[in-house]
Amino acid sequence: MMSKPNINPSLYKLESEYMSSRNRAGNITPITLTQVEKEFNAFKAIDMSDAEQQSALYELFPDYLIETCDADDWQLFLAMGRYDSSSHTFLSGCFENQDWELKLISYKWRYKDGIKWKTRAGTSPNGSLFIRIFSDDRTVYVVEGHRDSLTAVLLGLDFIMIPYAGFKLKNAALLRQEVSDRKVVFISEDQAAFNCMHSLSLAIEDIADEIVLIQLMTEEKCDLTDFALKKNSVEEVIYGLKNKESH
C-alpha cells in the first residue's frame, strides 16, 4: 500500500501575499490573505438549528447527505462553509493544500448580485486545485466547482477539484504525486469540463493505474451534486458512480 502523500507546500506558494483582480474600470483592487480569513470567519458558522441556514443548505445538498455523513466529513464541511445572514446565502471557502492543513485564499457567495457563485473581489482562487485524498488506494474522483467539492467531502470521497472548466494546469508534479498508481475517475458534466479534464488526464496517463472519464447523465447536464440529489442515500450514490465507471 502507498504511504499517505506528502504534500509539498512550495508547489502552492503564492508569489505575493496579495492577490488581485481588475474591476470594471480596469483598476487593480488587492486584498491580503489575512483580510480574506478575517472576513470569512466573521460570517456565521454553519448552524443546522437555524431554519434559514437549514433551508439554504437543503437547496444546495441532499438532506440525507447532511444528516447521515461521517462525523469527520461533517466537521470538514463546517470548516469550509459559512453563512452570510445579511445576503441570506451560503458561502464556500476557497482553499489550497498546505502540508496537512487548508489555506484559505478566497470565498464565494452562492447567488449574490445576480451571480451564481460570486468570488470575493480582489482574490483569484481559480488557479488552484483542491485535493482531499486520505486513503492509500481508493479511487480518486475529479470534480468541477466548489459545490461539488463539498458534496465530495460529505460523500467521503478521495477527490481533486478543478475550480472551473477553464482551469489550466501549470505544474503537474503534485497532481502526478497524488494519483500515482491510483484509479482516477473524471466526472465531466459538459463539453467544456470534458476538454479541461481530458487535458489533465494526459498529464497523468503514464502514472495513474487507470483513468476513466464519465458522464453521469447523457440526456442532461449533471454534476456530482445533481447526481446525488437524484439518489436517496450515500450508498446509492457510490453504487451509481461505480456502475458508471464500469461502462
Phi, psi and chi 1 to 4 in degrees:
 res  aa     phi    psi   chi1   chi2   chi3   chi4
   1 MET       -  147.1  -64.9  178.2   67.4      -
   2 MET   -73.8  149.3  -66.6  174.2   58.0      -
   3 SER   -78.0  161.6   59.8      -      -      -
   4 LYS   -62.9  131.9 -172.6  164.0 -176.9  170.6
   5 PRO   -56.5  138.8  -23.9   33.5      -      -
   6 ASN   -96.0   99.4  179.4   21.5      -      -
   7 ILE   -69.5  130.2  -61.4  171.6      -      -
   8 ASN   -92.4  106.4 -178.9   -3.0      -      -
   9 PRO   -62.9  -22.9   23.7  -33.0      -      -
  10 SER   -64.9  -23.4   66.9      -      -      -
  11 LEU   -71.7  -15.7  -63.5  176.1      -      -
  12 TYR  -110.6   -0.5  -79.9  114.6      -      -
  13 LYS   -65.1  131.2 -164.4  168.5  -66.0 -179.4
  14 LEU   -77.1  150.6  -61.6  175.5      -      -
  15 GLU   -68.3  -26.1  -66.3 -178.5   -2.1      -
  16 SER  -145.5  159.6  169.2      -      -      -
  17 GLU   -67.7  -19.4 -179.8 -173.0   22.3      -
  18 TYR   -98.0  138.5  -67.7   88.5      -      -
  19 MET  -119.8  147.3  -61.0  177.2  -66.4      -
  20 SER  -138.8  159.6   63.4      -      -      -
  21 SER  -142.8  162.0   63.2      -      -      -
  22 ARG   -99.5  136.8  -66.1 -175.0  179.5  -85.7
  23 ASN   -85.5 -176.4   61.3   23.6      -      -
  24 ARG   -63.5  -25.6  -67.3  179.9 -179.4  176.5
  25 ALA   -83.2   -5.1      -      -      -      -
  26 GLY    89.3    4.9      -      -      -      -
  27 ASN   -85.4  145.4  -61.1  -41.8      -      -
  28 ILE   -86.9  129.2  -63.3  176.1      -      -
  29 THR  -119.8   94.9  -52.8      -      -      -
  30 PRO   -81.8  155.9   31.4  -34.7      -      -
  31 ILE  -142.3  137.7  178.9  173.0      -      -
  32 THR   -77.1  156.0   66.5      -      -      -
  33 LEU   -66.0  -29.7  -60.5 -177.8      -      -
  34 THR   -63.0  -42.0  -60.6      -      -      -
  35 GLN   -67.2  -38.8 -178.2   65.5   21.2      -
  36 VAL   -58.2  -47.4  170.6      -      -      -
  37 GLU   -64.6  -41.2 -176.9  174.6    9.0      -
  38 LYS   -61.4  -45.1  180.0  179.5  178.3 -179.2
  39 GLU   -65.9  -46.3  -69.3  177.4    1.8      -
  40 PHE   -59.4  -44.5 -177.1   71.6      -      -
  41 ASN   -76.2  -11.3  -71.2  -34.9      -      -
  42 ALA   -79.7  -19.6      -      -      -      -
  43 PHE   -74.1  162.9  -68.0  110.9      -      -
  44 LYS   -68.0  136.9  -76.0 -172.5  174.4 -179.3
  45 ALA   -66.9  150.3      -      -      -      -
  46 ILE   -63.8  128.3  -60.5  -58.8      -      -
  47 ASP  -136.0  105.7  178.7    3.9      -      -
  48 MET   -73.4   -6.5  -69.4  -56.9  -70.2      -
  49 SER   -82.6  -10.3   67.3      -      -      -
  50 ASP   -86.4  116.2 -177.6  -45.6      -      -
  51 ALA   -60.1  -37.2      -      -      -      -
  52 GLU   -66.5  -44.6 -176.8  176.7  -64.4      -
  53 GLN   -65.6  -41.6  -68.8 -167.2   40.1      -
  54 GLN   -59.1  -44.4 -175.0 -179.5   97.1      -
  55 SER   -62.1  -41.8  177.3      -      -      -
  56 ALA   -63.7  -40.6      -      -      -      -
  57 LEU   -71.0  -38.5  -76.0  177.5      -      -
  58 TYR   -70.9  -17.8  -75.7  162.0      -      -
  59 GLU   -75.8  -24.8  -72.5  178.8    4.4      -
  60 LEU   -97.6  -35.0  -70.8  171.2      -      -
  61 PHE  -132.0  151.7  -52.7  100.9      -      -
  62 PRO   -61.7  139.5  -18.5   30.2      -      -
  63 ASP   -62.5  -37.4   52.9    2.8      -      -
  64 TYR   -62.7  -32.2   70.9   80.7      -      -
  65 LEU   -68.9  -40.7 -161.6   50.6      -      -
  66 ILE   -69.5  -37.6  -67.1  172.3      -      -
  67 GLU   -83.7  -22.6  -66.3  164.4    4.3      -
  68 THR  -121.0    4.6   66.1      -      -      -
  69 CYS   -67.5  162.5   65.6      -      -      -
  70 ASP   -62.7  145.6  179.0   81.6      -      -
  71 ALA   -60.2  -40.5      -      -      -      -
  72 ASP   -67.1  -38.0  -71.4  -21.3      -      -
  73 ASP   -64.8  -38.7  -65.0  -26.5      -      -
  74 TRP   -65.2  -39.0  178.9 -117.3      -      -
  75 GLN   -64.9  -38.5  -71.2  -55.4  -51.2      -
  76 LEU   -66.8  -41.3  178.6   56.0      -      -
  77 PHE   -57.9  -45.2  180.0   90.9      -      -
  78 LEU   -62.0  -36.1  -66.0  178.0      -      -
  79 ALA   -70.2  -26.3      -      -      -      -
  80 MET   -94.4  -10.1  -64.6  174.7   67.8      -
  81 GLY  -123.1  156.4      -      -      -      -
  82 ARG  -144.1  174.1  -66.3  -69.9 -174.2  -86.0
  83 TYR  -131.1  130.4 -170.8   75.8      -      -
  84 ASP   -97.3  100.2 -177.2   -7.0      -      -
  85 SER   -70.0  -24.7   55.9      -      -      -
  86 SER   -74.4  -32.9   62.8      -      -      -
  87 SER   -99.7   -4.6  -62.9      -      -      -
  88 HIS    55.6   50.6  -53.3  -73.0      -      -
  89 THR  -150.4  156.7 -169.5      -      -      -
  90 PHE   -77.6  148.6  175.3   79.5      -      -
  91 LEU  -122.1  141.1  -69.8  110.0      -      -
  92 SER  -112.1  127.1  174.2      -      -      -
  93 GLY   -70.9  150.5      -      -      -      -
  94 CYS  -112.1  124.1  -55.4      -      -      -
  95 PHE  -126.8  159.1  -59.1   87.8      -      -
  96 GLU  -128.2  155.9   62.2 -179.2   20.3      -
  97 ASN   -80.9  133.1  -56.7   79.1      -      -
  98 GLN  -138.9  113.3  -65.4 -118.3  -37.1      -
  99 ASP    47.8 -122.2  -75.4  -29.9      -      -
 100 TRP  -105.4   20.4  -55.4  115.6      -      -
 101 GLU  -130.9  168.6   62.4 -177.7   11.6      -
 102 LEU  -100.2  140.7  -55.5  179.9      -      -
 103 LYS  -111.5  118.6  179.5  179.4  179.9  180.0
 104 LEU   -74.3  126.1 -178.3   71.8      -      -
 105 ILE  -120.0  -11.4   58.8  173.5      -      -
 106 SER  -174.2 -179.1 -178.4      -      -      -
 107 TYR  -151.2  159.4   57.8   85.2      -      -
 108 LYS  -131.2  136.3  -63.3 -171.9  176.9 -170.4
 109 TRP   -84.5  141.1  -74.0  -89.9      -      -
 110 ARG   -84.7  108.2  170.1   64.7  171.3 -176.9
 111 TYR    61.9  100.3  -74.6  129.3      -      -
 112 LYS  -151.0  135.6 -173.5  175.8 -177.9 -178.1
 113 ASP    54.0   36.8  -58.7  -30.4      -      -
 114 GLY    76.5    6.9      -      -      -      -
 115 ILE  -105.3  131.8  -59.1  172.4      -      -
 116 LYS   -60.9  -50.2 -172.6  174.6 -179.2 -179.2
 117 TRP  -131.7  101.3  -75.8   99.1      -      -
 118 LYS   -93.9  122.3 -176.7  176.3 -179.2 -180.0
 119 THR   -81.4  140.3  -56.7      -      -      -
 120 ARG   -57.1  124.2  170.2   61.7  166.0   93.4
 121 ALA   -58.2  143.1      -      -      -      -
 122 GLY    88.9    4.1      -      -      -      -
 123 THR  -122.8  157.6   67.2      -      -      -
 124 SER  -135.4   77.6  -57.5      -      -      -
 125 PRO   -85.9   -5.0   33.1  -36.8      -      -
 126 ASN   -85.7    9.5  -72.1  -20.5      -      -
 127 GLY  -104.5    4.4      -      -      -      -
 128 SER  -121.1  132.7  -62.5      -      -      -
 129 LEU   -72.2  152.5  -65.1  171.4      -      -
 130 PHE  -117.1  128.6  174.4   67.3      -      -
 131 ILE  -121.4  128.0  -60.1  171.3      -      -
 132 ARG  -131.9   96.3 -170.3 -148.1 -176.2 -167.0
 133 ILE  -126.7  115.4  -62.6  176.1      -      -
 134 PHE  -123.5   -3.9   57.0   91.9      -      -
 135 SER  -104.3  170.9   78.1      -      -      -
 136 ASP   -89.9  -25.0  -68.2  -33.9      -      -
 137 ASP  -147.8    7.1   54.6    5.2      -      -
 138 ARG   -76.7  165.8  -65.8 -165.4  -47.6  175.5
 139 THR   -60.8  138.7  -62.6      -      -      -
 140 VAL  -103.7  123.8  176.1      -      -      -
 141 TYR   -98.9  141.2  -66.6   89.9      -      -
 142 VAL  -110.6  119.7 -178.0      -      -      -
 143 VAL  -121.2  166.8  -59.4      -      -      -
 144 GLU  -117.3  129.6  176.9 -164.1  -15.5      -
 145 GLY    94.3  157.7      -      -      -      -
 146 HIS   -73.1  -34.0  -69.2   81.4      -      -
 147 ARG   -64.7  -42.7 -176.3  170.4   74.9  145.5
 148 ASP   -65.6  -31.8  -93.0   14.4      -      -
 149 SER   -66.4  -38.7   71.3      -      -      -
 150 LEU   -68.6  -37.1  -70.0  166.8      -      -
 151 THR   -63.2  -42.1  -63.3      -      -      -
 152 ALA   -63.4  -36.4      -      -      -      -
 153 VAL   -60.4  -49.8  165.4      -      -      -
 154 LEU   -65.7  -29.1  -66.8  174.5      -      -
 155 LEU   -78.4  -13.2  -74.5  166.8      -      -
 156 GLY    75.5   28.6      -      -      -      -
 157 LEU   -85.1  151.8  -59.4  177.6      -      -
 158 ASP   -79.7  127.2  -76.6  -11.5      -      -
 159 PHE  -153.7  163.1   72.5   91.4      -      -
 160 ILE  -127.0  131.6  -64.1  167.7      -      -
 161 MET  -107.6  127.9 -179.2 -150.9   71.3      -
 162 ILE   -92.9  135.4   59.9  171.1      -      -
 163 PRO   -68.5  -31.8   23.2  -33.2      -      -
 164 TYR  -162.4  167.6   76.6  121.2      -      -
 165 ALA   -69.2  -14.0      -      -      -      -
 166 GLY   -91.7    8.0      -      -      -      -
 167 PHE   -60.4  136.6  174.2   78.5      -      -
 168 LYS  -118.7  124.7  -57.4  -64.8 -176.3 -177.1
 169 LEU   -77.1  119.3 -177.6   64.7      -      -
 170 LYS   -94.4  -28.3  -64.1  179.8  179.8  178.4
 171 ASN  -141.5  113.0 -171.2  -29.4      -      -
 172 ALA   -85.7   -4.6      -      -      -      -
 173 ALA   -59.6  -50.0      -      -      -      -
 174 LEU   -66.6  -43.5  177.1   63.7      -      -
 175 LEU   -58.1  -45.0  178.7   63.5      -      -
 176 ARG   -64.1  -39.1  -71.5  171.1   60.2   82.7
 177 GLN   -62.4  -40.3  175.2 -177.5  -45.1      -
 178 GLU   -71.8  -31.5  -65.6  -73.0   -1.2      -
 179 VAL  -107.6    8.5  -57.8      -      -      -
 180 SER   -56.8  124.6  178.3      -      -      -
 181 ASP    63.6   22.8  -62.2  -36.5      -      -
 182 ARG  -112.0  155.3  -56.8  -75.3  -77.5 -101.0
 183 LYS   -80.8  129.5  179.6  177.2 -178.5  179.3
 184 VAL  -120.3  125.0 -177.3      -      -      -
 185 VAL  -115.3  116.2  175.5      -      -      -
 186 PHE   -90.6  125.3  -69.1   83.1      -      -
 187 ILE  -100.2  107.7  -60.0  176.7      -      -
 188 SER  -106.6  126.1  170.9      -      -      -
 189 GLU   -98.5  -19.2   62.9  178.3  -84.9      -
 190 ASP  -157.1 -178.5   55.7   23.6      -      -
 191 GLN   -64.0  -40.2 -172.0   62.6   48.6      -
 192 ALA   -61.6  -44.5      -      -      -      -
 193 ALA   -64.6  -39.4      -      -      -      -
 194 PHE   -60.7  -45.2  173.9   83.6      -      -
 195 ASN   -60.6  -43.3  -67.3  -20.0      -      -
 196 CYS   -64.8  -47.2  176.1      -      -      -
 197 MET   -70.1  -33.2  -68.6 -177.4  175.1      -
 198 HIS   -62.8  -40.2  180.0 -102.6      -      -
 199 SER   -61.6  -42.9  177.5      -      -      -
 200 LEU   -64.5  -38.8  -70.6 -177.2      -      -
 201 SER   -62.3  -34.1   72.9      -      -      -
 202 LEU   -66.4  -27.8  -64.6  177.7      -      -
 203 ALA   -75.4  -15.5      -      -      -      -
 204 ILE  -124.4    4.2   62.6  170.3      -      -
 205 GLU   -62.4  -25.9   62.1 -179.6  -12.6      -
 206 ASP   -90.0   -7.0   64.3  -35.2      -      -
 207 ILE  -115.2  -28.7 -160.7   75.9      -      -
 208 ALA   -75.1  151.9      -      -      -      -
 209 ASP   -71.9  -39.6  179.0   61.2      -      -
 210 GLU  -156.6  142.5 -178.7 -179.0   -2.1      -
 211 ILE  -125.4  129.1  -65.5  174.8      -      -
 212 VAL  -131.4  131.9 -178.6      -      -      -
 213 LEU  -108.8  124.1  -81.1   78.1      -      -
 214 ILE  -125.2  154.9   63.5  173.1      -      -
 215 GLN  -118.1  123.0 -174.7  177.4   10.8      -
 216 LEU   -72.9  -31.1  -65.6  174.5      -      -
 217 MET  -137.0  131.9  -59.9  -72.5  -70.7      -
 218 THR   -87.6  -24.7   55.5      -      -      -
 219 GLU   -94.3   -5.6   66.4  -84.1   11.3      -
 220 GLU  -156.9  158.9   63.0 -177.3  -87.1      -
 221 LYS   -68.9  128.8 -175.1  174.9  178.3  177.5
 222 CYS  -150.6  116.2 -179.7      -      -      -
 223 ASP   -96.7 -175.1   60.0   19.7      -      -
 224 LEU   -60.4  -41.8  177.9   62.9      -      -
 225 THR   -66.5  -43.1  -52.2      -      -      -
 226 ASP   -57.6  -41.9  -64.0  -32.3      -      -
 227 PHE   -63.0  -44.6 -171.3   67.7      -      -
 228 ALA   -63.4  -35.1      -      -      -      -
 229 LEU   -67.0  -19.9  -74.7  165.2      -      -
 230 LYS   -87.7   -6.7  -62.8  176.3 -176.3  -66.1
 231 LYS  -107.5  175.1  -54.9  -61.0 -178.9 -179.4
 232 ASN  -118.0   -2.5  -62.8  -56.1      -      -
 233 SER  -162.7  162.8   67.5      -      -      -
 234 VAL   -59.3  -40.7  171.8      -      -      -
 235 GLU   -61.5  -39.3  -69.3   74.3   20.6      -
 236 GLU   -65.2  -39.2  -80.6 -168.2   24.6      -
 237 VAL   -64.6  -48.1  177.0      -      -      -
 238 ILE   -61.9  -43.1  -58.1  -58.8      -      -
 239 TYR   -61.3  -43.1  176.5   81.4      -      -
 240 GLY   -63.1  -40.2      -      -      -      -
 241 LEU   -64.6  -45.7  -70.5  174.0      -      -
 242 LYS   -61.7  -38.2  -64.0  -62.7 -176.8 -176.0
 243 ASN   -64.9  -40.6 -174.2   53.3      -      -
 244 LYS   -65.8  -37.8  -67.3  -70.6 -177.4  180.0
 245 GLU   -63.8  -30.8  -65.3  166.3   31.6      -
 246 SER   -88.5   -2.1   62.4      -      -      -
 247 HIS  -112.8      -  -71.2   79.0      -      -
